[in-house]
Amino acid sequence: MSVRAIRLFGDPVLRSPCDPIRLDDRRVAGLVEDLVDTVAVPGRAGLAANQIGVGQRAFSWNIDGEIGYVINPVIESVSGEPELVDEGCLSVPGFYFPRLRYPHARVRGVDLAGDEVVVEGDGLLAQALQHEVDHLDGHLYIEGLAPEVKREAMREIRGSTWWRTGAREA
């Protein structure tokens, strides 16, 4: 299919929880292909369907050379002591802010054939799994920032060129 434009913070689709996907919908294969093609662009770690304007529950990841996807993912477990990590987002381009994430995460969902998929990992993969499921639940990572960090983050975001011009896609 194609590399799709990324919706930016301020676009209402990013604040809406995504609907579960029905695997009998013929459009699902195209969505998965677009998610995989779009996340494969160098420098990208994860991408939720609503970030390309589709309010359905699927995401893709690109971590350490491994690209994959999950349909209808749910976080099954997180573990370890939450750690402060610098986090960025394709929908909030150009910014990284410190936020707490669990160092290990496990997500369960399905693939296009309806077979169970379990993705789990530590570090960046754990962070991406939590981040992308948050997107599908209608939450942006900046919502999880400490209050003083969030105030500064919002000041910086409002000063960005893309925010001032009202851009909603990158």
Secondary structure, 3 states (H helix, E strand, C coil): CCCCCCECCCCHHHHCCCECCCCCCCCHHHHHHHHHHHHCCCCCCEEEHHHHCCCECEEEEEECCEEEEEEEEEEEEEECCCEEEEEEECCEEEEEEEEEECCEEEEEEECCCCCEEEEEEEHHHHHHHHHHHHHHCCCCHHHHCCHHHHHHHHHHHHCCHHHHCCCCEC
